[in-house]
Amino acid sequence: MVKYAYNILVNVGIDYAEEPLEKSVARLSKFGYDGVEFVGEPEKVDTKEIRRLLNKYNTEASSLCPIYTSDRDFISSNEKIRKNAIQYTKDVAKMASEIGAQVMTVGPASACMKTRPEASHEKERRWAIEGLTEAGEYAADLGVKLAIEPWNRYETHFINRIEQALELMKDVNLKNVGVMGDLFHMNIEETSPADAILMAGDKLIHLHVADSNRAAPGRGHLNFEPIIQALKKISYKHYLSMELLPAAADPFFAMRVKKCDEFFDQYTKESIEYLKKLWSG
């Protein structure tokens, strides 16, 4: 049976400095979510406290969402930065194991907002394979899976579509490395998000959900019915994790300076109700 989660990135911020963590977890429990997707910043949290909150609110850690920056980039031409990305991924995998999350995203193996290469595609691909393999082997020992996530062309030049993520996954060739989709990115890059889901099949181990405008499902122009049907056809039994962000070039700055109250109770409630209704239809 499919499960529902919400990425609290939009609530707590990229460094857990915004909304108190307990308030975010309590909200998801209140609206019937099965899991919480946490931000992958191990130095900012106490994993024992997370476990306490999960137990208190009768929910689980669905996944971890690392933040890959220019200092944490698998395909940087700087070897030190590539090593930083590997070590950071290992640290997040350890955090995942400590809070009971079985999946962590690894983006497209590139820093966010990196839209130009620093080296040839062949070199970048080799660096990505080497880094993901080392981090993936470490994560495998902890029982954690890595999910390669394509991003749209305005956020990365490297992996933009599911078929590219599948190719990279095959080259890494580890049982605990799969692919994931993000419907916001897929709405931009895929000819058909539903067909991309069918292509991924059982290699799809996680899915970020948002409408075309990155608001709650049902508030944009994305047609969710064929997407749900495709998920059913591949017998998808993993998490549908809401990853909603304000419509701004820097959504985290927007959360701090604009009134974005809809991303808290309103969108959290709307999202799960909308998807559950479609899934049961």
C-alpha positions as CSV (number, residue, x, y, z in Angstrom):
1,M,0.0,0.0,0.0
2,V,1.3,3.5,-0.9
3,K,2.2,5.7,2.0
4,Y,2.2,9.5,2.5
5,A,4.9,11.8,3.8
6,Y,5.7,15.5,3.8
7,N,9.1,17.0,3.3
8,I,9.4,19.5,6.2
9,L,12.1,21.4,4.4
10,V,9.5,24.1,3.7
11,N,8.7,24.3,7.4
12,V,11.9,24.0,9.3
13,G,14.2,25.5,6.6
14,I,17.4,24.1,5.2
15,D,19.1,24.3,8.6
16,Y,16.3,23.6,11.0
17,A,16.3,27.3,12.1
18,E,12.7,28.2,11.2
19,E,9.7,26.3,12.7
20,P,10.3,24.1,15.8
21,L,10.8,20.5,14.7
22,E,8.1,19.2,17.1
23,K,5.5,21.5,15.6
24,S,6.2,20.1,12.1
25,V,6.0,16.5,13.2
26,A,2.8,17.1,15.2
27,R,1.2,18.8,12.2
28,L,1.8,15.7,9.9
29,S,0.5,13.4,12.6
30,K,-2.6,15.5,12.9
31,F,-3.4,15.3,9.2
32,G,-2.8,11.6,8.9
33,Y,0.6,11.3,7.3
34,D,2.5,8.0,7.6
35,G,5.9,9.6,7.6
36,V,8.1,12.6,7.8
37,E,10.8,13.5,5.3
38,F,13.6,15.2,7.2
39,V,16.3,17.6,5.9
40,G,19.7,16.0,5.7
41,E,21.7,18.2,8.1
42,P,23.1,15.8,10.7
43,E,24.9,18.5,12.7
44,K,21.7,20.5,13.2
45,V,19.6,17.8,14.9
46,D,19.6,15.2,17.7
47,T,18.6,11.9,16.2
48,K,17.5,10.6,19.6
49,E,15.1,13.6,19.9
50,I,13.8,12.8,16.4
51,R,13.1,9.2,17.5
52,R,11.3,10.5,20.6
53,L,9.1,12.8,18.5
54,L,8.3,10.0,16.0
55,N,7.2,7.7,18.8
56,K,5.3,10.5,20.5
57,Y,3.3,11.3,17.4
58,N,3.0,7.7,16.1
59,T,4.7,8.3,12.8
60,E,8.0,7.3,11.1
61,A,10.9,8.7,9.2
62,S,10.0,8.2,5.5
63,S,13.2,9.5,4.1
64,L,16.0,12.1,4.2
65,C,16.5,15.0,1.9
66,P,20.2,16.1,1.8
67,I,21.1,19.6,0.6
68,Y,23.9,19.5,-2.0
69,T,25.7,22.8,-2.2
70,S,28.8,24.0,-4.1
71,D,30.8,22.6,-1.3
72,R,29.1,19.2,-1.6
73,D,29.2,18.3,-5.2
74,F,29.9,14.8,-6.6
75,I,30.9,16.2,-10.0
76,S,33.0,19.1,-9.0
77,S,36.4,19.5,-10.7
78,N,37.8,20.0,-7.2
79,E,38.7,16.7,-5.6
80,K,38.3,18.1,-2.1
81,I,34.7,19.1,-2.9
82,R,33.9,15.7,-4.4
83,K,35.2,14.1,-1.2
84,N,33.1,16.4,0.9
85,A,30.0,15.2,-1.1
86,I,30.9,11.6,-0.4
87,Q,31.5,12.2,3.3
88,Y,28.4,14.3,3.7
89,T,26.3,11.6,2.0
90,K,27.8,9.0,4.4
91,D,26.9,11.3,7.3
92,V,23.3,11.6,6.1
93,A,23.1,7.9,5.6
94,K,24.1,7.4,9.2
95,M,21.5,9.9,10.3
96,A,18.9,8.0,8.2
97,S,19.8,4.7,9.9
98,E,19.6,6.3,13.4
99,I,16.1,7.6,12.8
100,G,14.8,4.6,10.9
101,A,14.6,6.1,7.4
102,Q,15.3,3.6,4.6
103,V,15.7,6.0,1.8
104,M,17.7,9.2,1.2
105,T,17.8,11.2,-1.9
106,V,21.0,12.1,-3.6
107,G,19.8,14.6,-6.2
108,P,21.3,14.3,-9.7
109,A,24.8,13.9,-8.0
110,S,25.3,17.6,-8.6
111,A,25.1,20.8,-6.5
112,C,21.8,22.5,-6.6
113,M,21.6,25.4,-9.2
114,K,24.7,24.2,-11.0
115,T,23.7,24.7,-14.6
116,R,27.1,24.6,-16.3
117,P,29.7,21.8,-16.4
118,E,33.2,22.2,-15.0
119,A,34.6,19.3,-17.1
120,S,33.7,17.0,-19.9
121,H,30.5,14.9,-19.5
122,E,32.7,11.8,-19.5
123,K,34.7,13.1,-16.5
124,E,31.6,14.3,-14.6
125,R,29.9,10.9,-15.2
126,R,33.0,9.0,-13.9
127,W,33.1,11.2,-10.8
128,A,29.4,10.7,-10.2
129,I,29.7,6.9,-10.5
130,E,32.8,6.8,-8.2
131,G,31.2,9.0,-5.6
132,L,27.8,7.3,-5.6
133,T,29.4,3.9,-5.5
134,E,31.5,4.7,-2.4
135,A,28.6,6.4,-0.6
136,G,26.2,3.7,-1.7
137,E,28.4,0.9,-0.4
138,Y,28.6,2.6,3.0
139,A,24.8,3.2,3.0
140,A,24.1,-0.4,2.1
141,D,25.8,-1.6,5.3
142,L,23.4,0.7,7.2
143,G,20.3,-0.6,5.4
144,V,19.8,2.7,3.6
145,K,18.9,3.2,-0.1
146,L,20.1,6.0,-2.3
147,A,17.6,7.5,-4.7
148,I,18.9,9.4,-7.7
149,E,16.6,12.3,-8.5
150,P,16.5,14.2,-11.8
151,W,16.1,18.0,-11.5
152,N,15.0,20.4,-14.2
153,R,17.4,22.2,-16.5
154,Y,17.2,25.4,-14.5
155,E,18.6,23.7,-11.4
156,T,21.2,21.3,-12.9
157,H,22.8,20.5,-16.2
158,F,23.6,16.9,-15.3
159,I,20.6,14.6,-14.8
160,N,17.2,16.0,-15.9
161,R,15.1,13.0,-16.8
162,I,14.2,9.6,-15.4
163,E,15.9,7.7,-18.3
164,Q,19.2,9.5,-17.5
165,A,18.8,8.6,-13.8
166,L,18.2,5.0,-14.7
167,E,21.4,4.9,-16.8
168,L,23.5,6.4,-14.0
169,M,21.9,3.9,-11.6
170,K,22.9,1.0,-13.8
171,D,26.5,2.2,-14.0
172,V,26.7,2.5,-10.2
173,N,25.3,-1.0,-10.1
174,L,24.4,-1.4,-6.4
175,K,21.3,-3.1,-5.2
176,N,20.5,-0.3,-2.7
177,V,20.7,2.5,-5.4
178,G,17.5,3.3,-7.2
179,V,15.8,6.3,-8.8
180,M,13.1,8.7,-7.8
181,G,10.9,11.2,-9.5
182,D,9.8,14.7,-8.6
183,L,6.6,15.8,-10.3
184,F,7.5,19.4,-10.3
185,H,10.7,18.7,-12.2
186,M,9.1,16.0,-14.3
187,N,6.4,18.4,-15.4
188,I,9.1,20.5,-17.0
189,E,11.4,17.8,-18.4
190,E,9.4,14.7,-19.2
191,T,7.2,14.3,-22.2
192,S,4.8,12.4,-20.0
193,P,5.4,12.0,-16.2
194,A,3.1,8.9,-16.3
195,D,5.2,7.3,-19.0
196,A,8.4,8.1,-17.1
197,I,7.0,6.3,-14.0
198,L,6.2,3.3,-16.1
199,M,9.7,3.3,-17.5
200,A,11.2,3.4,-14.1
201,G,9.0,0.5,-12.9
202,D,10.3,-1.2,-9.7
203,K,13.4,0.9,-9.7
204,L,11.3,3.9,-8.6
205,I,11.8,3.9,-4.8
206,H,10.6,7.4,-3.9
207,L,8.4,10.2,-5.4
208,H,8.3,13.9,-4.5
209,V,4.9,15.3,-5.1
210,A,3.9,18.9,-6.0
211,D,1.7,20.5,-8.7
212,S,3.1,22.3,-11.7
213,N,3.6,25.5,-9.6
214,R,5.1,23.6,-6.7
215,A,2.0,24.2,-4.6
216,A,-0.3,21.6,-3.2
217,P,-1.6,18.9,-5.7
218,G,-4.7,20.3,-7.4
219,R,-3.6,23.9,-7.4
220,G,-1.7,23.8,-10.7
221,H,-2.3,22.4,-14.1
222,L,-0.7,18.9,-13.6
223,N,-3.0,16.0,-14.4
224,F,-2.6,13.6,-11.5
225,E,-5.0,10.9,-12.7
226,P,-2.6,9.2,-15.2
227,I,0.2,9.6,-12.7
228,I,-1.8,7.7,-10.1
229,Q,-2.7,5.1,-12.6
230,A,0.9,4.6,-13.6
231,L,1.9,4.2,-10.0
232,K,-0.7,1.5,-9.6
233,K,0.5,-0.3,-12.7
234,I,4.0,-0.6,-11.3
235,S,2.6,-1.7,-7.9
236,Y,4.3,1.3,-6.3
237,K,4.3,0.7,-2.5
238,H,6.7,3.4,-1.4
239,Y,6.2,7.0,-0.2
240,L,4.5,9.8,-1.9
241,S,6.3,12.7,-0.3
242,M,5.0,16.2,-0.7
243,E,7.8,18.7,-1.5
244,L,6.1,22.0,-1.8
245,L,7.9,25.4,-2.1
246,P,6.9,29.0,-2.8
247,A,7.0,30.2,-6.3
248,A,10.2,32.2,-6.0
249,A,13.7,32.0,-7.5
250,D,15.0,31.5,-3.9
251,P,12.0,29.8,-2.1
252,F,13.8,29.7,1.2
253,F,14.4,33.4,1.3
254,A,10.7,33.8,0.3
255,M,9.6,31.7,3.3
256,R,11.5,34.1,5.6
257,V,10.3,37.4,4.1
258,K,6.9,36.7,2.7
259,K,3.7,35.4,4.3
260,C,3.5,31.8,3.1
261,D,1.1,30.5,5.7
262,E,-0.6,28.2,3.1
263,F,2.4,25.9,3.1
264,F,1.8,24.9,6.7
265,D,-1.7,23.7,7.8
266,Q,-3.6,24.5,4.6
267,Y,-1.4,22.7,2.0
268,T,-0.5,19.9,4.3
269,K,-4.2,19.0,4.8
270,E,-5.1,19.6,1.1
271,S,-2.3,17.5,-0.3
272,I,-3.1,14.3,1.5
273,E,-6.8,14.6,1.1
274,Y,-6.5,15.2,-2.6
275,L,-4.1,12.3,-3.3
276,K,-6.0,9.8,-1.1
277,K,-9.2,10.6,-2.9
278,L,-7.5,10.1,-6.3
279,W,-5.9,6.9,-5.2
280,S,-9.1,5.4,-3.9
281,G,-11.1,6.5,-7.0
